[in-house]
């Protein structure tokens, strides 16, 4: 399936989920990631939009034992800002931290916890189409962990040459690994 219609189909699946279902799946996903025992790492993680797995509690959990960075979007660029507990509304209505904007090279994260629009059994990731994370992954050799609702799995994503596979995709019911 082409990417644009697939994004639309997955958006409809997510929209059909109740708030209770989204919350329950988000909690299960966060619990699984917390159980990975991530400590002493530089972790880059997203602040969720309403149609993404909620990362609010996971960010706080990871920040207890790691240096946590959140994305800040400025035009075509995505910067990393160290999480300090306070955020403001930024681009696309996403909560962003206040602080010094750092490049991927300056931070060199060990782990990136990323959102996605869809994924397949080969751990191909389909994003929203702006390419922010594709450019990030091209500049950063880190472990790539994607968080998803169960309904975001699809049979096949037609990956392009610049698309980067995930190392792990975590849903409420499964943890998919390379």
PyMOL commands that place a pseudoatom at each C-alpha (Angstrom):
pseudoatom trace, name=CA, resn=UNK, resi=1, chain=A, elem=C, hetatm=0, pos=[0.000, 0.000, 0.000]
pseudoatom trace, name=CA, resn=UNK, resi=2, chain=A, elem=C, hetatm=0, pos=[1.211, 3.511, -0.781]
pseudoatom trace, name=CA, resn=UNK, resi=3, chain=A, elem=C, hetatm=0, pos=[2.237, 5.588, 2.220]
pseudoatom trace, name=CA, resn=UNK, resi=4, chain=A, elem=C, hetatm=0, pos=[-0.399, 8.332, 2.015]
pseudoatom trace, name=CA, resn=UNK, resi=5, chain=A, elem=C, hetatm=0, pos=[-3.446, 5.992, 1.972]
pseudoatom trace, name=CA, resn=UNK, resi=6, chain=A, elem=C, hetatm=0, pos=[-1.824, 3.854, 4.679]
pseudoatom trace, name=CA, resn=UNK, resi=7, chain=A, elem=C, hetatm=0, pos=[-1.363, 6.908, 6.917]
pseudoatom trace, name=CA, resn=UNK, resi=8, chain=A, elem=C, hetatm=0, pos=[-5.041, 7.714, 6.393]
pseudoatom trace, name=CA, resn=UNK, resi=9, chain=A, elem=C, hetatm=0, pos=[-6.145, 4.139, 7.166]
pseudoatom trace, name=CA, resn=UNK, resi=10, chain=A, elem=C, hetatm=0, pos=[-4.078, 3.993, 10.365]
pseudoatom trace, name=CA, resn=UNK, resi=11, chain=A, elem=C, hetatm=0, pos=[-5.361, 7.423, 11.447]
pseudoatom trace, name=CA, resn=UNK, resi=12, chain=A, elem=C, hetatm=0, pos=[-8.916, 6.086, 11.102]
pseudoatom trace, name=CA, resn=UNK, resi=13, chain=A, elem=C, hetatm=0, pos=[-8.046, 3.010, 13.185]
pseudoatom trace, name=CA, resn=UNK, resi=14, chain=A, elem=C, hetatm=0, pos=[-6.609, 5.185, 15.943]
pseudoatom trace, name=CA, resn=UNK, resi=15, chain=A, elem=C, hetatm=0, pos=[-9.580, 7.566, 15.791]
pseudoatom trace, name=CA, resn=UNK, resi=16, chain=A, elem=C, hetatm=0, pos=[-11.871, 4.575, 16.351]
pseudoatom trace, name=CA, resn=UNK, resi=17, chain=A, elem=C, hetatm=0, pos=[-10.135, 3.813, 19.662]
pseudoatom trace, name=CA, resn=UNK, resi=18, chain=A, elem=C, hetatm=0, pos=[-11.771, 5.129, 22.826]
pseudoatom trace, name=CA, resn=UNK, resi=19, chain=A, elem=C, hetatm=0, pos=[-9.814, 7.364, 25.184]
pseudoatom trace, name=CA, resn=UNK, resi=20, chain=A, elem=C, hetatm=0, pos=[-9.934, 4.532, 27.727]
pseudoatom trace, name=CA, resn=UNK, resi=21, chain=A, elem=C, hetatm=0, pos=[-8.436, 2.076, 25.241]
pseudoatom trace, name=CA, resn=UNK, resi=22, chain=A, elem=C, hetatm=0, pos=[-5.671, 4.522, 24.255]
pseudoatom trace, name=CA, resn=UNK, resi=23, chain=A, elem=C, hetatm=0, pos=[-4.855, 5.113, 27.915]
pseudoatom trace, name=CA, resn=UNK, resi=24, chain=A, elem=C, hetatm=0, pos=[-4.824, 1.395, 28.764]
pseudoatom trace, name=CA, resn=UNK, resi=25, chain=A, elem=C, hetatm=0, pos=[-2.574, 0.517, 25.822]
pseudoatom trace, name=CA, resn=UNK, resi=26, chain=A, elem=C, hetatm=0, pos=[-0.273, 3.481, 26.585]
pseudoatom trace, name=CA, resn=UNK, resi=27, chain=A, elem=C, hetatm=0, pos=[0.112, 2.297, 30.192]
pseudoatom trace, name=CA, resn=UNK, resi=28, chain=A, elem=C, hetatm=0, pos=[0.969, -1.247, 29.096]
pseudoatom trace, name=CA, resn=UNK, resi=29, chain=A, elem=C, hetatm=0, pos=[3.517, 0.021, 26.566]
pseudoatom trace, name=CA, resn=UNK, resi=30, chain=A, elem=C, hetatm=0, pos=[5.128, 2.354, 29.121]
pseudoatom trace, name=CA, resn=UNK, resi=31, chain=A, elem=C, hetatm=0, pos=[5.313, -0.467, 31.674]
pseudoatom trace, name=CA, resn=UNK, resi=32, chain=A, elem=C, hetatm=0, pos=[7.061, -2.731, 29.141]
pseudoatom trace, name=CA, resn=UNK, resi=33, chain=A, elem=C, hetatm=0, pos=[9.628, -0.072, 28.226]
pseudoatom trace, name=CA, resn=UNK, resi=34, chain=A, elem=C, hetatm=0, pos=[10.240, 0.722, 31.909]
pseudoatom trace, name=CA, resn=UNK, resi=35, chain=A, elem=C, hetatm=0, pos=[10.898, -2.994, 32.477]
pseudoatom trace, name=CA, resn=UNK, resi=36, chain=A, elem=C, hetatm=0, pos=[13.797, -2.878, 29.963]
pseudoatom trace, name=CA, resn=UNK, resi=37, chain=A, elem=C, hetatm=0, pos=[15.947, -1.548, 32.826]
pseudoatom trace, name=CA, resn=UNK, resi=38, chain=A, elem=C, hetatm=0, pos=[17.322, 1.449, 30.947]
pseudoatom trace, name=CA, resn=UNK, resi=39, chain=A, elem=C, hetatm=0, pos=[19.796, 3.237, 33.230]
pseudoatom trace, name=CA, resn=UNK, resi=40, chain=A, elem=C, hetatm=0, pos=[22.756, 5.568, 32.764]
pseudoatom trace, name=CA, resn=UNK, resi=41, chain=A, elem=C, hetatm=0, pos=[21.849, 6.323, 29.153]
pseudoatom trace, name=CA, resn=UNK, resi=42, chain=A, elem=C, hetatm=0, pos=[21.153, 9.375, 27.035]
pseudoatom trace, name=CA, resn=UNK, resi=43, chain=A, elem=C, hetatm=0, pos=[17.549, 8.840, 25.943]
pseudoatom trace, name=CA, resn=UNK, resi=44, chain=A, elem=C, hetatm=0, pos=[15.787, 10.871, 23.267]
pseudoatom trace, name=CA, resn=UNK, resi=45, chain=A, elem=C, hetatm=0, pos=[12.005, 10.482, 23.601]
pseudoatom trace, name=CA, resn=UNK, resi=46, chain=A, elem=C, hetatm=0, pos=[8.985, 12.231, 22.132]
pseudoatom trace, name=CA, resn=UNK, resi=47, chain=A, elem=C, hetatm=0, pos=[6.148, 14.087, 23.837]
pseudoatom trace, name=CA, resn=UNK, resi=48, chain=A, elem=C, hetatm=0, pos=[3.000, 12.461, 22.478]
pseudoatom trace, name=CA, resn=UNK, resi=49, chain=A, elem=C, hetatm=0, pos=[0.250, 13.955, 20.383]
pseudoatom trace, name=CA, resn=UNK, resi=50, chain=A, elem=C, hetatm=0, pos=[-3.310, 12.805, 21.253]
pseudoatom trace, name=CA, resn=UNK, resi=51, chain=A, elem=C, hetatm=0, pos=[-3.177, 10.075, 18.578]
pseudoatom trace, name=CA, resn=UNK, resi=52, chain=A, elem=C, hetatm=0, pos=[0.156, 8.624, 19.772]
pseudoatom trace, name=CA, resn=UNK, resi=53, chain=A, elem=C, hetatm=0, pos=[1.122, 6.343, 22.639]
pseudoatom trace, name=CA, resn=UNK, resi=54, chain=A, elem=C, hetatm=0, pos=[1.272, 8.626, 25.673]
pseudoatom trace, name=CA, resn=UNK, resi=55, chain=A, elem=C, hetatm=0, pos=[4.823, 9.070, 26.983]
pseudoatom trace, name=CA, resn=UNK, resi=56, chain=A, elem=C, hetatm=0, pos=[4.178, 11.453, 29.902]
pseudoatom trace, name=CA, resn=UNK, resi=57, chain=A, elem=C, hetatm=0, pos=[4.770, 8.983, 32.730]
pseudoatom trace, name=CA, resn=UNK, resi=58, chain=A, elem=C, hetatm=0, pos=[7.488, 7.126, 30.818]
pseudoatom trace, name=CA, resn=UNK, resi=59, chain=A, elem=C, hetatm=0, pos=[9.488, 10.341, 30.392]
pseudoatom trace, name=CA, resn=UNK, resi=60, chain=A, elem=C, hetatm=0, pos=[9.430, 10.896, 34.159]
pseudoatom trace, name=CA, resn=UNK, resi=61, chain=A, elem=C, hetatm=0, pos=[10.337, 7.253, 34.844]
pseudoatom trace, name=CA, resn=UNK, resi=62, chain=A, elem=C, hetatm=0, pos=[13.276, 7.333, 32.426]
pseudoatom trace, name=CA, resn=UNK, resi=63, chain=A, elem=C, hetatm=0, pos=[14.448, 10.735, 33.740]
pseudoatom trace, name=CA, resn=UNK, resi=64, chain=A, elem=C, hetatm=0, pos=[14.993, 9.225, 37.186]
pseudoatom trace, name=CA, resn=UNK, resi=65, chain=A, elem=C, hetatm=0, pos=[17.978, 7.152, 35.958]
pseudoatom trace, name=CA, resn=UNK, resi=66, chain=A, elem=C, hetatm=0, pos=[18.957, 8.672, 32.606]
pseudoatom trace, name=CA, resn=UNK, resi=67, chain=A, elem=C, hetatm=0, pos=[19.661, 11.927, 30.807]
pseudoatom trace, name=CA, resn=UNK, resi=68, chain=A, elem=C, hetatm=0, pos=[16.419, 12.486, 28.903]
pseudoatom trace, name=CA, resn=UNK, resi=69, chain=A, elem=C, hetatm=0, pos=[16.088, 14.760, 25.876]
pseudoatom trace, name=CA, resn=UNK, resi=70, chain=A, elem=C, hetatm=0, pos=[12.926, 15.849, 24.089]
pseudoatom trace, name=CA, resn=UNK, resi=71, chain=A, elem=C, hetatm=0, pos=[12.584, 17.135, 20.526]
pseudoatom trace, name=CA, resn=UNK, resi=72, chain=A, elem=C, hetatm=0, pos=[12.094, 20.758, 19.566]
pseudoatom trace, name=CA, resn=UNK, resi=73, chain=A, elem=C, hetatm=0, pos=[11.141, 21.414, 15.950]
pseudoatom trace, name=CA, resn=UNK, resi=74, chain=A, elem=C, hetatm=0, pos=[12.289, 24.585, 14.225]
pseudoatom trace, name=CA, resn=UNK, resi=75, chain=A, elem=C, hetatm=0, pos=[11.398, 24.695, 10.528]
pseudoatom trace, name=CA, resn=UNK, resi=76, chain=A, elem=C, hetatm=0, pos=[12.872, 21.590, 8.912]
pseudoatom trace, name=CA, resn=UNK, resi=77, chain=A, elem=C, hetatm=0, pos=[15.197, 20.889, 11.839]
pseudoatom trace, name=CA, resn=UNK, resi=78, chain=A, elem=C, hetatm=0, pos=[14.670, 18.890, 14.997]
pseudoatom trace, name=CA, resn=UNK, resi=79, chain=A, elem=C, hetatm=0, pos=[16.821, 19.729, 18.028]
pseudoatom trace, name=CA, resn=UNK, resi=80, chain=A, elem=C, hetatm=0, pos=[17.257, 17.958, 21.349]
pseudoatom trace, name=CA, resn=UNK, resi=81, chain=A, elem=C, hetatm=0, pos=[16.641, 19.760, 24.629]
pseudoatom trace, name=CA, resn=UNK, resi=82, chain=A, elem=C, hetatm=0, pos=[17.428, 18.213, 27.999]
pseudoatom trace, name=CA, resn=UNK, resi=83, chain=A, elem=C, hetatm=0, pos=[14.269, 17.448, 29.944]
pseudoatom trace, name=CA, resn=UNK, resi=84, chain=A, elem=C, hetatm=0, pos=[13.917, 19.430, 33.140]
pseudoatom trace, name=CA, resn=UNK, resi=85, chain=A, elem=C, hetatm=0, pos=[10.243, 18.936, 33.930]
pseudoatom trace, name=CA, resn=UNK, resi=86, chain=A, elem=C, hetatm=0, pos=[8.881, 22.134, 32.359]
pseudoatom trace, name=CA, resn=UNK, resi=87, chain=A, elem=C, hetatm=0, pos=[7.475, 22.277, 28.838]
pseudoatom trace, name=CA, resn=UNK, resi=88, chain=A, elem=C, hetatm=0, pos=[5.705, 24.801, 26.589]
pseudoatom trace, name=CA, resn=UNK, resi=89, chain=A, elem=C, hetatm=0, pos=[3.519, 24.333, 23.494]
pseudoatom trace, name=CA, resn=UNK, resi=90, chain=A, elem=C, hetatm=0, pos=[5.676, 24.250, 20.381]
pseudoatom trace, name=CA, resn=UNK, resi=91, chain=A, elem=C, hetatm=0, pos=[5.377, 23.324, 16.730]
pseudoatom trace, name=CA, resn=UNK, resi=92, chain=A, elem=C, hetatm=0, pos=[2.336, 21.214, 15.809]
pseudoatom trace, name=CA, resn=UNK, resi=93, chain=A, elem=C, hetatm=0, pos=[0.920, 21.763, 19.331]
pseudoatom trace, name=CA, resn=UNK, resi=94, chain=A, elem=C, hetatm=0, pos=[3.489, 19.399, 20.844]
pseudoatom trace, name=CA, resn=UNK, resi=95, chain=A, elem=C, hetatm=0, pos=[4.836, 20.098, 24.322]
pseudoatom trace, name=CA, resn=UNK, resi=96, chain=A, elem=C, hetatm=0, pos=[8.494, 21.070, 24.081]
pseudoatom trace, name=CA, resn=UNK, resi=97, chain=A, elem=C, hetatm=0, pos=[11.052, 21.620, 26.835]
pseudoatom trace, name=CA, resn=UNK, resi=98, chain=A, elem=C, hetatm=0, pos=[12.661, 24.983, 27.434]
pseudoatom trace, name=CA, resn=UNK, resi=99, chain=A, elem=C, hetatm=0, pos=[16.424, 25.075, 27.290]
pseudoatom trace, name=CA, resn=UNK, resi=100, chain=A, elem=C, hetatm=0, pos=[19.446, 24.957, 25.049]
pseudoatom trace, name=CA, resn=UNK, resi=101, chain=A, elem=C, hetatm=0, pos=[18.800, 23.423, 21.639]
pseudoatom trace, name=CA, resn=UNK, resi=102, chain=A, elem=C, hetatm=0, pos=[21.408, 20.781, 20.911]
pseudoatom trace, name=CA, resn=UNK, resi=103, chain=A, elem=C, hetatm=0, pos=[22.152, 18.844, 17.747]
pseudoatom trace, name=CA, resn=UNK, resi=104, chain=A, elem=C, hetatm=0, pos=[22.130, 15.091, 17.441]
pseudoatom trace, name=CA, resn=UNK, resi=105, chain=A, elem=C, hetatm=0, pos=[25.924, 15.141, 17.223]
pseudoatom trace, name=CA, resn=UNK, resi=106, chain=A, elem=C, hetatm=0, pos=[26.262, 17.200, 20.424]
pseudoatom trace, name=CA, resn=UNK, resi=107, chain=A, elem=C, hetatm=0, pos=[24.098, 14.791, 22.443]
pseudoatom trace, name=CA, resn=UNK, resi=108, chain=A, elem=C, hetatm=0, pos=[24.809, 11.452, 20.701]
pseudoatom trace, name=CA, resn=UNK, resi=109, chain=A, elem=C, hetatm=0, pos=[21.831, 9.637, 22.273]
pseudoatom trace, name=CA, resn=UNK, resi=110, chain=A, elem=C, hetatm=0, pos=[22.172, 5.966, 23.145]
pseudoatom trace, name=CA, resn=UNK, resi=111, chain=A, elem=C, hetatm=0, pos=[18.453, 5.301, 22.669]
pseudoatom trace, name=CA, resn=UNK, resi=112, chain=A, elem=C, hetatm=0, pos=[15.684, 6.980, 20.704]
pseudoatom trace, name=CA, resn=UNK, resi=113, chain=A, elem=C, hetatm=0, pos=[12.093, 6.267, 21.687]
pseudoatom trace, name=CA, resn=UNK, resi=114, chain=A, elem=C, hetatm=0, pos=[10.123, 7.304, 18.630]
pseudoatom trace, name=CA, resn=UNK, resi=115, chain=A, elem=C, hetatm=0, pos=[6.515, 7.642, 17.570]
pseudoatom trace, name=CA, resn=UNK, resi=116, chain=A, elem=C, hetatm=0, pos=[5.260, 6.154, 14.338]
pseudoatom trace, name=CA, resn=UNK, resi=117, chain=A, elem=C, hetatm=0, pos=[2.202, 6.080, 12.153]
pseudoatom trace, name=CA, resn=UNK, resi=118, chain=A, elem=C, hetatm=0, pos=[2.466, 2.406, 11.181]
pseudoatom trace, name=CA, resn=UNK, resi=119, chain=A, elem=C, hetatm=0, pos=[4.892, -0.506, 11.281]
pseudoatom trace, name=CA, resn=UNK, resi=120, chain=A, elem=C, hetatm=0, pos=[5.169, -3.956, 9.773]
pseudoatom trace, name=CA, resn=UNK, resi=121, chain=A, elem=C, hetatm=0, pos=[6.588, -7.320, 10.839]
pseudoatom trace, name=CA, resn=UNK, resi=122, chain=A, elem=C, hetatm=0, pos=[9.995, -6.420, 9.387]
pseudoatom trace, name=CA, resn=UNK, resi=123, chain=A, elem=C, hetatm=0, pos=[10.119, -3.401, 11.742]
pseudoatom trace, name=CA, resn=UNK, resi=124, chain=A, elem=C, hetatm=0, pos=[9.774, -0.866, 8.958]
pseudoatom trace, name=CA, resn=UNK, resi=125, chain=A, elem=C, hetatm=0, pos=[8.488, 2.417, 10.381]
pseudoatom trace, name=CA, resn=UNK, resi=126, chain=A, elem=C, hetatm=0, pos=[6.099, 4.792, 8.670]
pseudoatom trace, name=CA, resn=UNK, resi=127, chain=A, elem=C, hetatm=0, pos=[6.094, 8.285, 10.149]
pseudoatom trace, name=CA, resn=UNK, resi=128, chain=A, elem=C, hetatm=0, pos=[3.864, 11.268, 9.522]
pseudoatom trace, name=CA, resn=UNK, resi=129, chain=A, elem=C, hetatm=0, pos=[5.711, 12.165, 6.328]
pseudoatom trace, name=CA, resn=UNK, resi=130, chain=A, elem=C, hetatm=0, pos=[7.777, 15.185, 7.364]
pseudoatom trace, name=CA, resn=UNK, resi=131, chain=A, elem=C, hetatm=0, pos=[11.041, 13.216, 7.602]
pseudoatom trace, name=CA, resn=UNK, resi=132, chain=A, elem=C, hetatm=0, pos=[12.217, 14.578, 10.970]
pseudoatom trace, name=CA, resn=UNK, resi=133, chain=A, elem=C, hetatm=0, pos=[13.015, 11.163, 12.419]
pseudoatom trace, name=CA, resn=UNK, resi=134, chain=A, elem=C, hetatm=0, pos=[14.429, 9.817, 9.134]
pseudoatom trace, name=CA, resn=UNK, resi=135, chain=A, elem=C, hetatm=0, pos=[16.948, 12.674, 9.166]
pseudoatom trace, name=CA, resn=UNK, resi=136, chain=A, elem=C, hetatm=0, pos=[17.614, 12.111, 12.861]
pseudoatom trace, name=CA, resn=UNK, resi=137, chain=A, elem=C, hetatm=0, pos=[18.307, 8.385, 12.362]
pseudoatom trace, name=CA, resn=UNK, resi=138, chain=A, elem=C, hetatm=0, pos=[20.618, 9.152, 9.427]
pseudoatom trace, name=CA, resn=UNK, resi=139, chain=A, elem=C, hetatm=0, pos=[22.769, 11.244, 11.805]
pseudoatom trace, name=CA, resn=UNK, resi=140, chain=A, elem=C, hetatm=0, pos=[22.552, 9.047, 14.912]
pseudoatom trace, name=CA, resn=UNK, resi=141, chain=A, elem=C, hetatm=0, pos=[23.666, 5.481, 15.538]
pseudoatom trace, name=CA, resn=UNK, resi=142, chain=A, elem=C, hetatm=0, pos=[21.425, 4.628, 18.481]
pseudoatom trace, name=CA, resn=UNK, resi=143, chain=A, elem=C, hetatm=0, pos=[19.020, 1.919, 19.568]
pseudoatom trace, name=CA, resn=UNK, resi=144, chain=A, elem=C, hetatm=0, pos=[15.657, 2.690, 17.972]
pseudoatom trace, name=CA, resn=UNK, resi=145, chain=A, elem=C, hetatm=0, pos=[12.560, 1.828, 20.031]
pseudoatom trace, name=CA, resn=UNK, resi=146, chain=A, elem=C, hetatm=0, pos=[9.166, 2.686, 18.535]
pseudoatom trace, name=CA, resn=UNK, resi=147, chain=A, elem=C, hetatm=0, pos=[5.948, 2.816, 20.559]
pseudoatom trace, name=CA, resn=UNK, resi=148, chain=A, elem=C, hetatm=0, pos=[2.641, 1.912, 18.918]
pseudoatom trace, name=CA, resn=UNK, resi=149, chain=A, elem=C, hetatm=0, pos=[-0.951, 0.978, 19.519]
pseudoatom trace, name=CA, resn=UNK, resi=150, chain=A, elem=C, hetatm=0, pos=[-1.758, -2.588, 18.441]
pseudoatom trace, name=CA, resn=UNK, resi=151, chain=A, elem=C, hetatm=0, pos=[-3.914, -1.262, 15.570]
pseudoatom trace, name=CA, resn=UNK, resi=152, chain=A, elem=C, hetatm=0, pos=[-0.890, 0.439, 13.963]
pseudoatom trace, name=CA, resn=UNK, resi=153, chain=A, elem=C, hetatm=0, pos=[0.596, -2.845, 12.721]
pseudoatom trace, name=CA, resn=UNK, resi=154, chain=A, elem=C, hetatm=0, pos=[0.142, -3.433, 9.015]
pseudoatom trace, name=CA, resn=UNK, resi=155, chain=A, elem=C, hetatm=0, pos=[1.110, -6.233, 6.638]
pseudoatom trace, name=CA, resn=UNK, resi=156, chain=A, elem=C, hetatm=0, pos=[3.719, -4.359, 4.598]
pseudoatom trace, name=CA, resn=UNK, resi=157, chain=A, elem=C, hetatm=0, pos=[5.235, -0.914, 4.384]
pseudoatom trace, name=CA, resn=UNK, resi=158, chain=A, elem=C, hetatm=0, pos=[6.842, 0.037, 1.097]
pseudoatom trace, name=CA, resn=UNK, resi=159, chain=A, elem=C, hetatm=0, pos=[10.071, 1.328, 2.626]
pseudoatom trace, name=CA, resn=UNK, resi=160, chain=A, elem=C, hetatm=0, pos=[12.225, 3.780, 0.722]
pseudoatom trace, name=CA, resn=UNK, resi=161, chain=A, elem=C, hetatm=0, pos=[16.036, 3.727, 0.742]
pseudoatom trace, name=CA, resn=UNK, resi=162, chain=A, elem=C, hetatm=0, pos=[16.165, 6.485, 3.390]
pseudoatom trace, name=CA, resn=UNK, resi=163, chain=A, elem=C, hetatm=0, pos=[13.707, 4.717, 5.736]
pseudoatom trace, name=CA, resn=UNK, resi=164, chain=A, elem=C, hetatm=0, pos=[15.359, 3.211, 8.809]
pseudoatom trace, name=CA, resn=UNK, resi=165, chain=A, elem=C, hetatm=0, pos=[14.094, 0.021, 10.447]
pseudoatom trace, name=CA, resn=UNK, resi=166, chain=A, elem=C, hetatm=0, pos=[13.437, -0.032, 14.152]
pseudoatom trace, name=CA, resn=UNK, resi=167, chain=A, elem=C, hetatm=0, pos=[15.348, -2.277, 16.540]
pseudoatom trace, name=CA, resn=UNK, resi=168, chain=A, elem=C, hetatm=0, pos=[12.273, -2.745, 18.732]
pseudoatom trace, name=CA, resn=UNK, resi=169, chain=A, elem=C, hetatm=0, pos=[8.571, -1.923, 18.382]
pseudoatom trace, name=CA, resn=UNK, resi=170, chain=A, elem=C, hetatm=0, pos=[6.538, -2.095, 21.586]
pseudoatom trace, name=CA, resn=UNK, resi=171, chain=A, elem=C, hetatm=0, pos=[2.753, -2.437, 21.614]
pseudoatom trace, name=CA, resn=UNK, resi=172, chain=A, elem=C, hetatm=0, pos=[0.409, -3.376, 24.444]
pseudoatom trace, name=CA, resn=UNK, resi=173, chain=A, elem=C, hetatm=0, pos=[0.231, -7.000, 23.306]
pseudoatom trace, name=CA, resn=UNK, resi=174, chain=A, elem=C, hetatm=0, pos=[3.653, -7.632, 21.710]
pseudoatom trace, name=CA, resn=UNK, resi=175, chain=A, elem=C, hetatm=0, pos=[7.293, -6.589, 21.714]
pseudoatom trace, name=CA, resn=UNK, resi=176, chain=A, elem=C, hetatm=0, pos=[8.770, -7.001, 18.239]
pseudoatom trace, name=CA, resn=UNK, resi=177, chain=A, elem=C, hetatm=0, pos=[12.579, -7.224, 17.945]
pseudoatom trace, name=CA, resn=UNK, resi=178, chain=A, elem=C, hetatm=0, pos=[15.069, -7.496, 15.095]
for i in range(1, 178): cmd.bond("trace and resi %d" % i, "trace and resi %d" % (i + 1))
show_as sticks, trace
zoom trace
